[in-house]
């Protein structure tokens, strides 16, 4: 009988190109749960490398880990992390606008 080894799945190992990373982040953001988006940013940061992201953002590596595991990180810090990943936040109107003229 052969022993079967099971390893823990880590999505960061599969985030290998920008198209996939963008799709992953957009999907995490689309469900409206901030914790899902923060976790997705954490996964992308690990995939790209925390040390490199720390250099690009000017945020210490330990602070990046702490921020990306926080339930309510600061918005300006999140924008800095997103920018450091080479991404930007863009808002587009919904199919049904909130305010009608």
Biopython code that builds the backbone (N, CA, C, O; Angstrom):
import numpy as np
from Bio.PDB.StructureBuilder import StructureBuilder

atoms = [
    (1, "UNK", "N", (0.843, -1.172, 0.000)),
    (1, "UNK", "CA", (0.000, 0.000, 0.000)),
    (1, "UNK", "C", (0.894, 1.242, 0.000)),
    (1, "UNK", "O", (1.864, 1.320, 0.753)),
    (2, "UNK", "N", (0.563, 2.188, -0.833)),
    (2, "UNK", "CA", (1.339, 3.415, -0.960)),
    (2, "UNK", "C", (0.799, 4.477, -0.011)),
    (2, "UNK", "O", (-0.408, 4.694, 0.093)),
    (3, "UNK", "N", (1.731, 5.132, 0.677)),
    (3, "UNK", "CA", (1.322, 6.243, 1.537)),
    (3, "UNK", "C", (1.001, 7.451, 0.676)),
    (3, "UNK", "O", (1.754, 7.797, -0.235)),
    (4, "UNK", "N", (-0.094, 8.073, 0.964)),
    (4, "UNK", "CA", (-0.499, 9.268, 0.231)),
    (4, "UNK", "C", (-0.161, 10.482, 1.082)),
    (4, "UNK", "O", (-0.539, 10.569, 2.250)),
    (5, "UNK", "N", (0.551, 11.405, 0.481)),
    (5, "UNK", "CA", (0.884, 12.645, 1.177)),
    (5, "UNK", "C", (0.005, 13.764, 0.642)),
    (5, "UNK", "O", (-0.122, 13.959, -0.567)),
    (6, "UNK", "N", (-0.582, 14.472, 1.547)),
    (6, "UNK", "CA", (-1.442, 15.593, 1.178)),
    (6, "UNK", "C", (-0.771, 16.868, 1.661)),
    (6, "UNK", "O", (-0.386, 16.993, 2.824)),
    (7, "UNK", "N", (-0.642, 17.803, 0.741)),
    (7, "UNK", "CA", (-0.057, 19.089, 1.130)),
    (7, "UNK", "C", (-1.146, 20.157, 1.116)),
    (7, "UNK", "O", (-2.153, 20.042, 0.418)),
    (8, "UNK", "N", (-0.915, 21.175, 1.893)),
    (8, "UNK", "CA", (-1.879, 22.270, 1.995)),
    (8, "UNK", "C", (-1.865, 23.090, 0.703)),
    (8, "UNK", "O", (-0.798, 23.413, 0.181)),
    (9, "UNK", "N", (-3.036, 23.422, 0.197)),
    (9, "UNK", "CA", (-3.161, 24.234, -1.010)),
    (9, "UNK", "C", (-2.834, 25.681, -0.680)),
    (9, "UNK", "O", (-3.363, 26.241, 0.280)),
    (10, "UNK", "N", (-1.963, 26.284, -1.477)),
    (10, "UNK", "CA", (-1.608, 27.694, -1.308)),
    (10, "UNK", "C", (-1.805, 28.391, -2.646)),
    (10, "UNK", "O", (-1.022, 28.200, -3.576)),
    (11, "UNK", "N", (-2.850, 29.197, -2.738)),
    (11, "UNK", "CA", (-3.184, 29.871, -3.994)),
    (11, "UNK", "C", (-2.032, 30.742, -4.491)),
    (11, "UNK", "O", (-1.898, 30.949, -5.697)),
    (12, "UNK", "N", (-1.201, 31.255, -3.587)),
    (12, "UNK", "CA", (-0.083, 32.119, -3.982)),
    (12, "UNK", "C", (0.859, 31.405, -4.950)),
    (12, "UNK", "O", (1.496, 32.054, -5.780)),
    (13, "UNK", "N", (0.954, 30.090, -4.855)),
    (13, "UNK", "CA", (1.821, 29.323, -5.750)),
    (13, "UNK", "C", (1.306, 29.328, -7.190)),
    (13, "UNK", "O", (2.067, 29.048, -8.115)),
    (14, "UNK", "N", (0.041, 29.638, -7.388)),
    (14, "UNK", "CA", (-0.569, 29.582, -8.717)),
    (14, "UNK", "C", (-0.815, 30.960, -9.322)),
    (14, "UNK", "O", (-1.264, 31.062, -10.464)),
    (15, "UNK", "N", (-0.531, 32.005, -8.580)),
    (15, "UNK", "CA", (-0.708, 33.370, -9.093)),
    (15, "UNK", "C", (0.566, 33.767, -9.822)),
    (15, "UNK", "O", (1.416, 34.477, -9.285)),
    (16, "UNK", "N", (0.678, 33.291, -11.060)),
    (16, "UNK", "CA", (1.942, 33.389, -11.788)),
    (16, "UNK", "C", (1.980, 34.460, -12.867)),
    (16, "UNK", "O", (3.059, 34.780, -13.366)),
    (17, "UNK", "N", (0.849, 35.018, -13.240)),
    (17, "UNK", "CA", (0.880, 36.077, -14.257)),
    (17, "UNK", "C", (-0.133, 37.170, -13.912)),
    (17, "UNK", "O", (-1.065, 36.963, -13.135)),
    (18, "UNK", "N", (0.082, 38.327, -14.512)),
    (18, "UNK", "CA", (-0.717, 39.514, -14.171)),
    (18, "UNK", "C", (-2.201, 39.348, -14.498)),
    (18, "UNK", "O", (-3.050, 39.838, -13.753)),
    (19, "UNK", "N", (-2.523, 38.676, -15.585)),
    (19, "UNK", "CA", (-3.925, 38.478, -15.955)),
    (19, "UNK", "C", (-4.646, 37.661, -14.889)),
    (19, "UNK", "O", (-5.764, 37.993, -14.493)),
    (20, "UNK", "N", (-4.013, 36.613, -14.438)),
    (20, "UNK", "CA", (-4.593, 35.764, -13.402)),
    (20, "UNK", "C", (-4.709, 36.518, -12.078)),
    (20, "UNK", "O", (-5.713, 36.395, -11.377)),
    (21, "UNK", "N", (-3.694, 37.290, -11.741)),
    (21, "UNK", "CA", (-3.714, 38.085, -10.510)),
    (21, "UNK", "C", (-4.856, 39.097, -10.545)),
    (21, "UNK", "O", (-5.588, 39.241, -9.565)),
    (22, "UNK", "N", (-5.011, 39.795, -11.662)),
    (22, "UNK", "CA", (-6.099, 40.778, -11.789)),
    (22, "UNK", "C", (-7.465, 40.116, -11.666)),
    (22, "UNK", "O", (-8.347, 40.634, -10.982)),
    (23, "UNK", "N", (-7.644, 38.979, -12.320)),
    (23, "UNK", "CA", (-8.921, 38.265, -12.245)),
    (23, "UNK", "C", (-9.199, 37.812, -10.812)),
    (23, "UNK", "O", (-10.329, 37.913, -10.334)),
    (24, "UNK", "N", (-8.187, 37.323, -10.140)),
    (24, "UNK", "CA", (-8.327, 36.855, -8.755)),
    (24, "UNK", "C", (-8.737, 38.000, -7.827)),
    (24, "UNK", "O", (-9.657, 37.855, -7.023)),
    (25, "UNK", "N", (-8.052, 39.131, -7.943)),
    (25, "UNK", "CA", (-8.374, 40.279, -7.092)),
    (25, "UNK", "C", (-9.761, 40.835, -7.402)),
    (25, "UNK", "O", (-10.508, 41.174, -6.484)),
    (26, "UNK", "N", (-10.111, 40.934, -8.679)),
    (26, "UNK", "CA", (-11.435, 41.441, -9.045)),
    (26, "UNK", "C", (-12.543, 40.519, -8.542)),
    (26, "UNK", "O", (-13.585, 40.993, -8.088)),
    (27, "UNK", "N", (-12.329, 39.225, -8.618)),
    (27, "UNK", "CA", (-13.326, 38.277, -8.118)),
    (27, "UNK", "C", (-13.479, 38.407, -6.603)),
    (27, "UNK", "O", (-14.593, 38.378, -6.080)),
    (28, "UNK", "N", (-12.358, 38.550, -5.906)),
    (28, "UNK", "CA", (-12.409, 38.713, -4.447)),
    (28, "UNK", "C", (-13.132, 39.996, -4.062)),
    (28, "UNK", "O", (-13.835, 40.041, -3.052)),
    (29, "UNK", "N", (-12.960, 41.024, -4.857)),
    (29, "UNK", "CA", (-13.595, 42.314, -4.583)),
    (29, "UNK", "C", (-15.078, 42.302, -4.940)),
    (29, "UNK", "O", (-15.867, 43.024, -4.329)),
    (30, "UNK", "N", (-15.463, 41.495, -5.916)),
    (30, "UNK", "CA", (-16.835, 41.532, -6.430)),
    (30, "UNK", "C", (-17.880, 41.032, -5.440)),
    (30, "UNK", "O", (-19.044, 41.421, -5.533)),
    (31, "UNK", "N", (-17.495, 40.188, -4.502)),
    (31, "UNK", "CA", (-18.508, 39.671, -3.580)),
    (31, "UNK", "C", (-18.820, 40.626, -2.431)),
    (31, "UNK", "O", (-19.751, 40.390, -1.662)),
    (32, "UNK", "N", (-18.045, 41.700, -2.314)),
    (32, "UNK", "CA", (-18.347, 42.740, -1.335)),
    (32, "UNK", "C", (-17.856, 42.485, 0.075)),
    (32, "UNK", "O", (-18.107, 43.300, 0.962)),
    (33, "UNK", "N", (-17.160, 41.375, 0.314)),
    (33, "UNK", "CA", (-16.640, 41.084, 1.653)),
    (33, "UNK", "C", (-15.209, 41.603, 1.758)),
    (33, "UNK", "O", (-14.308, 41.058, 1.120)),
    (34, "UNK", "N", (-14.988, 42.647, 2.551)),
    (34, "UNK", "CA", (-13.639, 43.202, 2.665)),
    (34, "UNK", "C", (-12.592, 42.170, 3.076)),
    (34, "UNK", "O", (-11.454, 42.224, 2.609)),
    (35, "UNK", "N", (-12.964, 41.238, 3.940)),
    (35, "UNK", "CA", (-11.994, 40.235, 4.398)),
    (35, "UNK", "C", (-11.506, 39.354, 3.250)),
    (35, "UNK", "O", (-10.349, 38.934, 3.242)),
    (36, "UNK", "N", (-12.379, 39.071, 2.278)),
    (36, "UNK", "CA", (-11.970, 38.277, 1.116)),
    (36, "UNK", "C", (-10.959, 39.038, 0.267)),
    (36, "UNK", "O", (-9.985, 38.459, -0.214)),
    (37, "UNK", "N", (-11.192, 40.331, 0.086)),
    (37, "UNK", "CA", (-10.273, 41.141, -0.712)),
    (37, "UNK", "C", (-8.928, 41.287, -0.006)),
    (37, "UNK", "O", (-7.881, 41.209, -0.649)),
    (38, "UNK", "N", (-8.947, 41.497, 1.294)),
    (38, "UNK", "CA", (-7.698, 41.619, 2.049)),
    (38, "UNK", "C", (-6.912, 40.311, 1.970)),
    (38, "UNK", "O", (-5.693, 40.331, 1.806)),
    (39, "UNK", "N", (-7.601, 39.178, 2.087)),
    (39, "UNK", "CA", (-6.928, 37.883, 1.971)),
    (39, "UNK", "C", (-6.344, 37.704, 0.575)),
    (39, "UNK", "O", (-5.236, 37.188, 0.427)),
    (40, "UNK", "N", (-7.078, 38.126, -0.447)),
    (40, "UNK", "CA", (-6.574, 38.026, -1.819)),
    (40, "UNK", "C", (-5.331, 38.894, -2.005)),
    (40, "UNK", "O", (-4.378, 38.474, -2.661)),
    (41, "UNK", "N", (-5.330, 40.098, -1.435)),
    (41, "UNK", "CA", (-4.137, 40.949, -1.495)),
    (41, "UNK", "C", (-2.965, 40.277, -0.787)),
    (41, "UNK", "O", (-1.830, 40.353, -1.257)),
    (42, "UNK", "N", (-3.232, 39.630, 0.324)),
    (42, "UNK", "CA", (-2.199, 38.895, 1.046)),
    (42, "UNK", "C", (-1.621, 37.789, 0.159)),
    (42, "UNK", "O", (-0.404, 37.617, 0.090)),
    (43, "UNK", "N", (-2.492, 37.045, -0.513)),
    (43, "UNK", "CA", (-2.047, 35.971, -1.403)),
    (43, "UNK", "C", (-1.172, 36.516, -2.531)),
    (43, "UNK", "O", (-0.130, 35.943, -2.850)),
    (44, "UNK", "N", (-1.602, 37.620, -3.128)),
    (44, "UNK", "CA", (-0.839, 38.225, -4.228)),
    (44, "UNK", "C", (0.499, 38.748, -3.721)),
    (44, "UNK", "O", (1.521, 38.600, -4.391)),
    (45, "UNK", "N", (0.494, 39.356, -2.546)),
    (45, "UNK", "CA", (1.741, 39.868, -1.969)),
    (45, "UNK", "C", (2.738, 38.731, -1.753)),
    (45, "UNK", "O", (3.927, 38.882, -2.034)),
    (46, "UNK", "N", (2.255, 37.602, -1.258)),
    (46, "UNK", "CA", (3.144, 36.453, -1.064)),
    (46, "UNK", "C", (3.624, 35.896, -2.395)),
    (46, "UNK", "O", (4.772, 35.468, -2.514)),
    (47, "UNK", "N", (2.744, 35.900, -3.407)),
    (47, "UNK", "CA", (3.126, 35.402, -4.730)),
    (47, "UNK", "C", (4.199, 36.278, -5.367)),
    (47, "UNK", "O", (5.128, 35.772, -5.998)),
    (48, "UNK", "N", (4.071, 37.574, -5.203)),
    (48, "UNK", "CA", (5.028, 38.515, -5.799)),
    (48, "UNK", "C", (6.290, 38.660, -4.955)),
    (48, "UNK", "O", (7.346, 39.033, -5.465)),
    (49, "UNK", "N", (6.174, 38.366, -3.672)),
    (49, "UNK", "CA", (7.310, 38.470, -2.762)),
    (49, "UNK", "C", (7.165, 39.650, -1.820)),
    (49, "UNK", "O", (7.119, 40.802, -2.252)),
    (50, "UNK", "N", (7.093, 39.356, -0.539)),
    (50, "UNK", "CA", (6.907, 40.404, 0.469)),
    (50, "UNK", "C", (8.093, 41.364, 0.515)),
    (50, "UNK", "O", (7.909, 42.564, 0.715)),
    (51, "UNK", "N", (9.302, 40.850, 0.332)),
    (51, "UNK", "CA", (10.478, 41.726, 0.381)),
    (51, "UNK", "C", (10.437, 42.768, -0.726)),
    (51, "UNK", "O", (10.700, 43.947, -0.490)),
    (52, "UNK", "N", (10.105, 42.326, -1.937)),
    (52, "UNK", "CA", (10.016, 43.256, -3.071)),
    (52, "UNK", "C", (8.910, 44.284, -2.843)),
    (52, "UNK", "O", (9.092, 45.470, -3.121)),
    (53, "UNK", "N", (7.773, 43.830, -2.341)),
    (53, "UNK", "CA", (6.663, 44.742, -2.070)),
    (53, "UNK", "C", (7.035, 45.744, -0.979)),
    (53, "UNK", "O", (6.663, 46.915, -1.054)),
    (54, "UNK", "N", (7.759, 45.290, 0.020)),
    (54, "UNK", "CA", (8.207, 46.187, 1.087)),
    (54, "UNK", "C", (9.101, 47.288, 0.517)),
    (54, "UNK", "O", (8.978, 48.451, 0.900)),
    (55, "UNK", "N", (9.996, 46.920, -0.393)),
    (55, "UNK", "CA", (10.867, 47.915, -1.027)),
    (55, "UNK", "C", (10.061, 48.924, -1.835)),
    (55, "UNK", "O", (10.305, 50.127, -1.750)),
    (56, "UNK", "N", (9.106, 48.438, -2.614)),
    (56, "UNK", "CA", (8.322, 49.315, -3.488)),
    (56, "UNK", "C", (7.396, 50.251, -2.713)),
    (56, "UNK", "O", (7.132, 51.370, -3.153)),
    (57, "UNK", "N", (6.909, 49.800, -1.572)),
    (57, "UNK", "CA", (5.945, 50.602, -0.815)),
    (57, "UNK", "C", (6.589, 51.442, 0.282)),
    (57, "UNK", "O", (6.011, 52.428, 0.740)),
    (58, "UNK", "N", (7.774, 51.051, 0.696)),
    (58, "UNK", "CA", (8.402, 51.730, 1.829)),
    (58, "UNK", "C", (7.817, 51.294, 3.163)),
    (58, "UNK", "O", (8.043, 51.936, 4.189)),
    (59, "UNK", "N", (7.065, 50.202, 3.144)),
    (59, "UNK", "CA", (6.467, 49.645, 4.360)),
    (59, "UNK", "C", (7.316, 48.439, 4.778)),
    (59, "UNK", "O", (7.637, 47.583, 3.954)),
    (60, "UNK", "N", (7.674, 48.381, 6.053)),
    (60, "UNK", "CA", (8.470, 47.251, 6.533)),
    (60, "UNK", "C", (7.719, 45.939, 6.306)),
    (60, "UNK", "O", (6.492, 45.883, 6.393)),
    (61, "UNK", "N", (8.483, 44.891, 6.015)),
    (61, "UNK", "CA", (7.903, 43.586, 5.726)),
    (61, "UNK", "C", (6.983, 43.115, 6.857)),
    (61, "UNK", "O", (5.896, 42.599, 6.598)),
    (62, "UNK", "N", (7.409, 43.289, 8.084)),
    (62, "UNK", "CA", (6.598, 42.871, 9.229)),
    (62, "UNK", "C", (5.270, 43.633, 9.269)),
    (62, "UNK", "O", (4.229, 43.073, 9.614)),
    (63, "UNK", "N", (5.325, 44.910, 8.914)),
    (63, "UNK", "CA", (4.104, 45.722, 8.884)),
    (63, "UNK", "C", (3.183, 45.287, 7.752)),
    (63, "UNK", "O", (1.961, 45.335, 7.893)),
    (64, "UNK", "N", (3.764, 44.861, 6.626)),
    (64, "UNK", "CA", (2.941, 44.341, 5.526)),
    (64, "UNK", "C", (2.177, 43.104, 5.982)),
    (64, "UNK", "O", (0.968, 43.003, 5.775)),
    (65, "UNK", "N", (2.881, 42.171, 6.599)),
    (65, "UNK", "CA", (2.214, 40.967, 7.098)),
    (65, "UNK", "C", (1.084, 41.336, 8.058)),
    (65, "UNK", "O", (-0.022, 40.804, 7.956)),
    (66, "UNK", "N", (1.364, 42.240, 8.981)),
    (66, "UNK", "CA", (0.365, 42.643, 9.973)),
    (66, "UNK", "C", (-0.835, 43.308, 9.301)),
    (66, "UNK", "O", (-1.984, 43.004, 9.625)),
    (67, "UNK", "N", (-0.561, 44.217, 8.364)),
    (67, "UNK", "CA", (-1.636, 44.922, 7.662)),
    (67, "UNK", "C", (-2.515, 43.957, 6.887)),
    (67, "UNK", "O", (-3.741, 44.067, 6.920)),
    (68, "UNK", "N", (-1.893, 43.007, 6.187)),
    (68, "UNK", "CA", (-2.643, 42.088, 5.333)),
    (68, "UNK", "C", (-3.299, 40.954, 6.111)),
    (68, "UNK", "O", (-3.947, 40.090, 5.520)),
    (69, "UNK", "N", (-3.136, 40.953, 7.422)),
    (69, "UNK", "CA", (-3.850, 40.001, 8.271)),
    (69, "UNK", "C", (-4.838, 40.714, 9.191)),
    (69, "UNK", "O", (-5.507, 40.084, 10.009)),
    (70, "UNK", "N", (-4.918, 42.027, 9.046)),
    (70, "UNK", "CA", (-5.806, 42.841, 9.867)),
    (70, "UNK", "C", (-7.228, 42.790, 9.316)),
    (70, "UNK", "O", (-7.430, 42.639, 8.111)),
    (71, "UNK", "N", (-8.198, 42.915, 10.196)),
    (71, "UNK", "CA", (-9.591, 42.952, 9.753)),
    (71, "UNK", "C", (-9.953, 44.295, 9.141)),
    (71, "UNK", "O", (-10.794, 44.369, 8.245)),
    (72, "UNK", "N", (-9.317, 45.355, 9.625)),
    (72, "UNK", "CA", (-9.649, 46.695, 9.142)),
    (72, "UNK", "C", (-8.373, 47.506, 8.918)),
    (72, "UNK", "O", (-8.050, 48.399, 9.702)),
    (73, "UNK", "N", (-7.652, 47.188, 7.844)),
    (73, "UNK", "CA", (-6.439, 47.970, 7.565)),
    (73, "UNK", "C", (-6.797, 49.381, 7.116)),
    (73, "UNK", "O", (-7.902, 49.629, 6.634)),
    (74, "UNK", "N", (-5.858, 50.293, 7.277)),
    (74, "UNK", "CA", (-6.088, 51.680, 6.856)),
    (74, "UNK", "C", (-6.191, 51.747, 5.335)),
    (74, "UNK", "O", (-5.462, 51.062, 4.618)),
    (75, "UNK", "N", (-7.106, 52.583, 4.861)),
    (75, "UNK", "CA", (-7.340, 52.719, 3.425)),
    (75, "UNK", "C", (-6.100, 53.234, 2.704)),
    (75, "UNK", "O", (-5.764, 52.734, 1.630)),
    (76, "UNK", "N", (-5.412, 54.227, 3.277)),
    (76, "UNK", "CA", (-4.226, 54.767, 2.618)),
    (76, "UNK", "C", (-3.116, 53.722, 2.524)),
    (76, "UNK", "O", (-2.359, 53.709, 1.554)),
    (77, "UNK", "N", (-3.016, 52.858, 3.511)),
    (77, "UNK", "CA", (-2.022, 51.784, 3.464)),
    (77, "UNK", "C", (-2.389, 50.775, 2.385)),
    (77, "UNK", "O", (-1.517, 50.297, 1.659)),
    (78, "UNK", "N", (-3.666, 50.450, 2.276)),
    (78, "UNK", "CA", (-4.113, 49.513, 1.238)),
    (78, "UNK", "C", (-3.821, 50.068, -0.151)),
    (78, "UNK", "O", (-3.377, 49.338, -1.036)),
    (79, "UNK", "N", (-4.072, 51.367, -0.338)),
    (79, "UNK", "CA", (-3.775, 51.979, -1.638)),
    (79, "UNK", "C", (-2.283, 51.922, -1.946)),
    (79, "UNK", "O", (-1.894, 51.700, -3.092)),
    (80, "UNK", "N", (-1.457, 52.118, -0.941)),
    (80, "UNK", "CA", (-0.006, 52.054, -1.124)),
    (80, "UNK", "C", (0.421, 50.636, -1.523)),
    (80, "UNK", "O", (1.286, 50.463, -2.382)),
    (81, "UNK", "N", (-0.180, 49.640, -0.904)),
    (81, "UNK", "CA", (0.121, 48.242, -1.230)),
    (81, "UNK", "C", (-0.330, 47.922, -2.647)),
    (81, "UNK", "O", (0.410, 47.301, -3.409)),
    (82, "UNK", "N", (-1.530, 48.338, -3.000)),
    (82, "UNK", "CA", (-2.052, 48.100, -4.351)),
    (82, "UNK", "C", (-1.146, 48.765, -5.383)),
    (82, "UNK", "O", (-0.830, 48.166, -6.410)),
    (83, "UNK", "N", (-0.729, 49.996, -5.114)),
    (83, "UNK", "CA", (0.181, 50.702, -6.013)),
    (83, "UNK", "C", (1.517, 49.964, -6.117)),
    (83, "UNK", "O", (2.077, 49.844, -7.207)),
    (84, "UNK", "N", (2.021, 49.476, -5.001)),
    (84, "UNK", "CA", (3.276, 48.731, -4.994)),
    (84, "UNK", "C", (3.207, 47.444, -5.798)),
    (84, "UNK", "O", (4.229, 46.939, -6.263)),
    (85, "UNK", "N", (1.999, 46.915, -5.960)),
    (85, "UNK", "CA", (1.796, 45.714, -6.772)),
    (85, "UNK", "C", (1.692, 46.050, -8.254)),
    (85, "UNK", "O", (1.551, 45.162, -9.096)),
    (86, "UNK", "N", (1.762, 47.346, -8.563)),
    (86, "UNK", "CA", (1.644, 47.764, -9.956)),
    (86, "UNK", "C", (0.206, 47.841, -10.430)),
    (86, "UNK", "O", (-0.066, 47.751, -11.627)),
    (87, "UNK", "N", (-0.715, 48.008, -9.491)),
    (87, "UNK", "CA", (-2.140, 48.068, -9.809)),
    (87, "UNK", "C", (-2.702, 49.417, -9.400)),
    (87, "UNK", "O", (-2.059, 50.180, -8.679)),
    (88, "UNK", "N", (-3.903, 49.701, -9.865)),
    (88, "UNK", "CA", (-4.596, 50.919, -9.461)),
    (88, "UNK", "C", (-6.069, 50.609, -9.261)),
    (88, "UNK", "O", (-6.599, 49.660, -9.839)),
    (89, "UNK", "N", (-6.715, 51.405, -8.451)),
    (89, "UNK", "CA", (-8.143, 51.242, -8.180)),
    (89, "UNK", "C", (-8.916, 52.120, -9.153)),
    (89, "UNK", "O", (-8.622, 53.306, -9.299)),
    (90, "UNK", "N", (-9.905, 51.532, -9.815)),
    (90, "UNK", "CA", (-10.753, 52.258, -10.753)),
    (90, "UNK", "C", (-12.207, 51.960, -10.416)),
    (90, "UNK", "O", (-12.578, 50.805, -10.210)),
    (91, "UNK", "N", (-13.019, 52.992, -10.362)),
    (91, "UNK", "CA", (-14.441, 52.816, -10.085)),
    (91, "UNK", "C", (-15.225, 52.942, -11.379)),
    (91, "UNK", "O", (-14.950, 53.812, -12.205)),
    (92, "UNK", "N", (-16.204, 52.063, -11.545)),
    (92, "UNK", "CA", (-17.078, 52.114, -12.714)),
    (92, "UNK", "C", (-18.525, 52.062, -12.228)),
    (92, "UNK", "O", (-18.807, 51.472, -11.185)),
    (93, "UNK", "N", (-19.445, 52.676, -12.979)),
    (93, "UNK", "CA", (-20.841, 52.663, -12.543)),
    (93, "UNK", "C", (-21.448, 51.259, -12.622)),
    (93, "UNK", "O", (-21.099, 50.457, -13.488)),
    (94, "UNK", "N", (-22.353, 50.993, -11.703)),
    (94, "UNK", "CA", (-23.107, 49.745, -11.732)),
    (94, "UNK", "C", (-24.137, 49.820, -12.848)),
    (94, "UNK", "O", (-24.384, 50.887, -13.411)),
    (95, "UNK", "N", (-24.727, 48.687, -13.159)),
    (95, "UNK", "CA", (-25.786, 48.657, -14.161)),
    (95, "UNK", "C", (-26.971, 49.505, -13.709)),
    (95, "UNK", "O", (-27.608, 50.176, -14.521)),
    (96, "UNK", "N", (-27.263, 49.471, -12.405)),
    (96, "UNK", "CA", (-28.333, 50.292, -11.838)),
    (96, "UNK", "C", (-27.692, 51.332, -10.928)),
    (96, "UNK", "O", (-27.279, 51.001, -9.817)),
    (97, "UNK", "N", (-27.601, 52.572, -11.373)),
    (97, "UNK", "CA", (-26.944, 53.604, -10.564)),
    (97, "UNK", "C", (-27.650, 53.826, -9.233)),
    (97, "UNK", "O", (-28.864, 53.654, -9.114)),
    (98, "UNK", "N", (-26.861, 54.213, -8.235)),
    (98, "UNK", "CA", (-27.378, 54.516, -6.900)),
    (98, "UNK", "C", (-28.247, 55.770, -6.933)),
    (98, "UNK", "O", (-29.346, 55.797, -6.379)),
    (99, "UNK", "N", (-27.741, 56.796, -7.586)),
    (99, "UNK", "CA", (-28.466, 58.064, -7.685)),
    (99, "UNK", "C", (-28.946, 58.271, -9.117)),
    (99, "UNK", "O", (-28.183, 58.109, -10.069)),
    (100, "UNK", "N", (-30.196, 58.623, -9.255)),
    (100, "UNK", "CA", (-30.719, 58.921, -10.585)),
    (100, "UNK", "C", (-30.983, 60.410, -10.685)),
    (100, "UNK", "O", (-31.418, 61.042, -9.722)),
    (101, "UNK", "N", (-30.718, 60.961, -11.846)),
    (101, "UNK", "CA", (-30.895, 62.412, -12.057)),
    (101, "UNK", "C", (-32.351, 62.773, -12.152)),
    (101, "UNK", "O", (-32.687, 63.945, -12.329)),
]
sb = StructureBuilder()
sb.init_structure("model")
sb.init_model(0)
sb.init_chain("A")
sb.init_seg("    ")
for serial, (resi, resn, name, xyz) in enumerate(atoms, 1):
    if name == "N":
        sb.init_residue(resn, " ", resi, " ")
    sb.init_atom(name, np.array(xyz, "f"), 0.0, 1.0, " ", f" {name:<3s}", serial, name[0])
structure = sb.get_structure()
